Amino acid sequence: GEAVGEVAGNARRWRYVMRLPVDDSIYEVHFDDWMYLMDDKTLANRSFMSKFGVELGQVTLFFRKQD
């Protein structure tokens, strides 16, 4: 599919729809990802997942670059 992105300072936002197969069905779920560059080695990512405008869940991830 296609993602729509925005940039503001140290933040990046990606919005996209993911097609998730479950049993014999396909569910289209909307994602809203926010990525924040905390320093030159750390990225924080907050993802929000929704369907029909109702939030289904959230996840927060931290990525750290090794030396």
Summary of the structure (lengths in Angstrom):
residues: 67
radius of gyration: 14.1
end to end distance: 34.4
largest distance: 45.0
contacts: 140
relative contact order: 0.20
helix: 0%
strand: 79%
